[in-house]
Amino acid sequence: MSQRHAVVAGAGIGGLSAAVALHRRGWRVTVCERAPGPTAAGAGIVLAPNGLRALDAIGFDVTGAAHRAVPAAMGLRRADGRWLNRADPGALAARYGRPPLGVHRADLAAALAAALPDGTIRYGAPVTAVDDAGGSPVVRTPAGDLGDADLVLAADGLNSPLRRRYFPDHPGLRYSGETAWRAVLPAGDGRGAAQAAETWGRGERFGVVPLADGRVYLYATAVVPEGYRPADVRAELLRRYGTWHDPIPALLERIDPAAVLQHDLYDLAAPLPRFHHGRLAWLGDAAHAMTPNLGQGGCQAIEDAAVLARLLEAGGAEDVPAALAAYSAARRGRTEALRVRSRRAGRIAALTHPLAVAVRDLAVRATPARVSMRALDGLFEGFTLPGGMGPASAGVGTHA
């Protein structure tokens, strides 16, 4: 049997995870990426236990490859510093096999790329179209056409051109009402070391995630009109969060405004009717864009890759359409439930009325730890693979 060929549109976390998964199962893979080359810029990502299990299923050891992953159990605070709840890394590890890990996205992407053969990734070559996806796909790029694909994966992100082309009647993206700023600070002098936490105010949030080597990933959100862009980013962040609890003011003083990323937060206004069309499949944000309120966007893309690779593992090229239909059926329910749950969580976190905020904070603080932990079960234990491989046998405890 000739070696099957997969073309992946997009070299983000989902696309690279799928490429590694397929490569390790004997596929020849070509990744077409819009950017002119790899970049060290970007933000952090917290890999939840389900995302780590999905990486296990792919056969990728994030701690061994990236060498820059650290435990990142999040707590929740008020702007004055009072804790509303605190995550216990030990309890998380005992319940789910490992705690969440914080890693720089660029480090994770570089490690995934390094697991692929040289020349797999073609930079500066965005996929502009896929013709005859139901039969013999021809992948169009400015650098030339690829006409020998057995499979095409659309991992082309939030604004997926392939999603728009194949689902022209879909309503597209919905603005959540919030914008987000993100930055990664270099290692400091060690004083006032940051703890992983998210702080809630009135229509504003601020998150701190320590990374390796003393670096710190920061993110902040605010309820603002769509497209709002302050002229002075540092002044804007200090105005909003500069009087919040330590170490937030000191961290803000260290920010390089030129390195701060700002993106409005969107999710899909409605679910896609399916995640496949013939030999073309969507994954990650292209398939089920969700707001980051549950920290599951990247993890769900990795889950997509693991499930897709498992379903494609046994068959030949002629079995690809059936495998993609099975992938769509396996993934739509879970990702849609999390998309809706994330949207609802964002509405609660973004409350602005003082009374509503007070009631919210009281409710969070009064919730017993065991109840909070159970609420995470659907997130962290919901990943399963076709063929009977569930969470308990998907590498739990072997990939901390």
N, C-alpha and C positions, 0 to 999 in steps of 0.2 A: 504494500500500500504506500503510495507516495506521501510525502510529508505534507500535512495540512498547513495552510497559510492564513494567518489572522492579521488584519490591518486594524490598528487602534487609532482612533482620532482623539488625540489629546494625551499629553504626558503629565497630567496631574496625578494625585495619589491614587484615584480609582483606575485610571488608564494604565499606570505603571504596575499596579497590583495585578490587574488582569493580564498584562503582558508577561509578568514573572510567572504567574500561575500557569499560563498556557505554555510558555517556554519550558517549564519544568515537567510538562506532560507531553513533550515531544513536538509541539507546534513550532513552525517558523513564524516569527512575529515581526511586523514592521509597525513602529509607532510614529505617527505623523503629528508634529507639534508646531503650533503657530509661532511660538517665541523663537527668536534667532539663536538661542542657546540656553544652557542651564544657568540658573541664577542663584546666588546666595541670599538674595533678599527674600522677604516674606515674613510670616508670623509663626506662632506656635500652633501645635495641635495636641489635644489630650486624647490619647488612645484608651478608650474604655475597655473593660475586660472582654466584651463581645468582639470589639475590633481586634484585640490581641489574639483571641481564639481564631478569628478569620485569617489572620496572618499565619498562625500555626497551620491551618488547613491548607494554605497556599504553599507552605514550606519555607517561610521567610521568618528569620529570627531578628526582630527589630533591635533587640538589645545587643546581639552579637554583631550586627551589621552597622548600625548607626553609632553605637558606643556613646550615645548622648541622650539616653532616655532615663528619666528619673521619676520616682513615684509622685503622683499629683492628685492626692485626694482633696477634694474641694470642700470648704466650709462656706457658710453664708453669714454675712455681717450687715449691720446697719452703718449708716454714714458716720455715726459717732464711735464706731468700733465695737459696739456690743454684738456678741455672737448670737445669731438666731439658731443656728445649728452647726455642728462640727462633724465632719466625716472622720471616721477612725480607719486609717489605712490597714491596721491589723484586722479589723472586723471585715473590711471589704475583701482583703486577701483570703480570709477564712471562708467567706460566703461564696466568692466568685472565682477563687483560684489565684487571683493576683489583684493588686490595686491598679487604678488607672496610671498611665505613664505619660509624662509631658515630654515632647520632643519638638525641635524646630522642624517646620515643614520642609525646609530646604535640605536638612540632614536626612530626613526620611526619604524624600524624593531622590537624593543622590545615592542613598543606599539601595533603593529599588532599582535605579538605573544601572548601578554597578553589578547587579545580579543578572543583567541581560548581556548577550554577546555584543561585542563592538559593532557599531554601525546599525544597531536595531532602531535607534531613535533618529529620525530625520527632522532636524530643527529647521525653522523657516519654511515649513511645508504644511500649511493648514489644509485640512480636507474641506474642499468647497462644495462637493456634491458626491453622492453615491448613486450611480445609475443602475437600474435593473437589480435592485437589492433582493427582489424575490426570485431571481434566477441565477445569473452569473454576475456578481457585483463588479462594477468598474469604479474605482475610487479616484476622484479627480483632485489633483493638487497643482499649484502653480509650478512645482518642480517636475511634473510629469504624472501620467496616469498609472495606476496599479490595476491590472486587469486579471490577476490570477488569485484573487482572494476567495477563500472558502467561507470566510467569516469577516464581518466588519463590526467593530464595537465603537459606538458613539459615546465617548467619554469627553465630549467637547464642552462641558461646563454649563453654568447657570443659563447662559444665553445661547444654548446649543443651536447652531444653524441647521443641523440635521433634524432636530426636533421640530423646528418651525417648518421645515420643508415637508416632512412626512405627516405632520399633524397640523395642517393649516387652519383648521377650525378650533383648535384648542385656545382657550383664553390667555394662555401664557403666564407671565409672572404677576404676582401681587406684591405691592409694597407693604411692608409690615408696619410702617409708621416710625421706624427707628433707623438711625444710621449708626455705624460702628467705626471706631478708630482702633488700630492695632499697631503694636511696635514690639520689638525685641531689644532690650537693653543689654549692653555688654556687661561683663562681670565688674562689680564695684569693689569697694574696699572691705566688704564683709560686714560692715556695721549695719545693724538693723535689718538682718536678713529677712527676706520676704517669705511669708507663708502663703500656701495656695488658698485662695479665698475669692469669693465674689461678694461685692458689697452692693446693696440696694438702697437707692434713695427714692425720690419722687420723679418718676419718668427718666431716671438715669441709673446706670449700673457701671461698676468698675471691677475688673477681674485681674488677678495676679497669679501667675503660674511660674514657679521657679523651674528653670531648665538646667542642663548640665553646665559645668565650668563656671558657675555663678551667674550665668545669664538669667534674665527674667522676661517672660512674655507678659505683656500688658494688653488689655483690651478694655474699651469703654463704649457704652451705648447711650444714646439720648433720643428722646421723642422729638423729632424735628420734621419740617416739611421735606418731601422728597427732593433730592438735588441740593440740599443745603450744604454749602462749603464755606467755612470761616476763612477770612483772609489771613488770620494769624492762628495757627493750630495750637501752639504752646499757650498763648493767651486764652484761647477758648477752653482748653482742657484745665488750665489752672482756675479759670473762672467757675467752671462747673464742679471740679473735684478737689481744688486746692485746699479747702478747709476740711476735707474728710480725714478720717483717722490715719495715723501712721501705719505703714510707711508711704502712703499714697503721695503726699506732697513732695517728699524727697525723691521718689521715683519719677514724678513728673518733671522735676527740675533737671533730671538727667536725660530727658528725651531730646533726640535730634529731630526737629520738625520735618526735615527733608526725608527722614526715614519712616515717618508715620504713614500708614496706609489708611485710607478712609473709603468705606463702601456702604452704600445703603443696603438694608437687609430685605431680601425678597424670599418668597417661596412660590411654588406653583399655585395658581388660583384654583386649580382643580386637578385631580389625578389624570395621568395619561390613560387612555383606554387599554393600552398594552405596552410592553417594553420591547417589542420585537416587530420586525416586518421582514419576512423571508429569512435572509441570511444576515440581516442587520439587527443589532440589539443596542439598547441604551442602558447606561449605568451611571451611578453617581448623580450629581446635580442635573445632568442632562435628562435623567429619568424621573427623579423625584426630589427636586430642589426643596430644601426645608430650611427654616431659620435655625440659627445656631444655639437656640435656647436649651436644648438637651445635650449639646456637644456630640451629636450623632451624625452629622453630615459626612465627614470623612470615614467614620466607622461603617456607615451603611454602604458607602462605595466599596470598601474592602470586602464587606459581606457579599455584595453583588459579585465581585470578582471570584470569590471562593465558590459560591454556588454555581456560577456560570461554568467555571473550570471543571467542577465535579460532574455536571450534567453533560459536558462535552467530552469527558474523559474516555468513555468506552467506545463510542460510535465512530464511524468514518465520516468522510466529507458529505456523503449523501444524507447523513442523519442530523446535520446541523440545524435545519429549520425546525425539526421536532424538538431538539434540545433547547433551542431558543424559546419556543412556545412553552416548554416546561419551566424554563427560567422565569419567564414573565409571570406564569401562574404562581411560582414559588415565592416571588419577591414582592408582588404588588400589594398584598395585604399588609405585610409587616411595615413596609416603607410608608404606605399611606397612613397607617395608624400612628406612626411616629411623626409624620409631617403634621397631622392634625394636632397631636399632643404637643408638639413643639410650638405651634402657633398659639395654642391656649396658654401654655406656660409663659410665652412672651407677653401676652396680654396682662397676666397677673403681675409679672415683674415690672411692667412699664406703667403701672398705675400712677396717677399724678395727684388725685384728690387726697388731701391730708387724712381724712377719716378712713377712706378706703385703704390707704397705705398703712395706717395704724392697725386696722383690722387684719390686713394681710400679714404684717410682721408678727402680730400676736398669735395668729394661727400657725405660722411656721414655727415659732418658738415653743408653742404648746404641743406640737406634734412629737410623740415619743420616737426615740431613735429607731426602735424596731419597726414602727410603721413607715418611717422614712426609708428604711432599708428595703422593706417589701415593695415600696413604690419603684425601686430600681430594678426589681427582678425582671420586669418585662423588657427593660432596656438591655441588661447585661446577660440575661439567660435566654433571650429570645432567639438567638442565632442557632440555627440548625442547618445541617447539610442533607441533601437528598440521599436516600439509600440507608437511612437509619442512623447516620452519624450525628448525634445531638451534642449538646453542650458538654455533657459529662465525658464524652470520648473524643472531644475535639482539641485535646492538648491542654486541658485545664491543669494548672500547676506546673507545667513544663516550660513556661516561657515568660517568667517574671523578669 
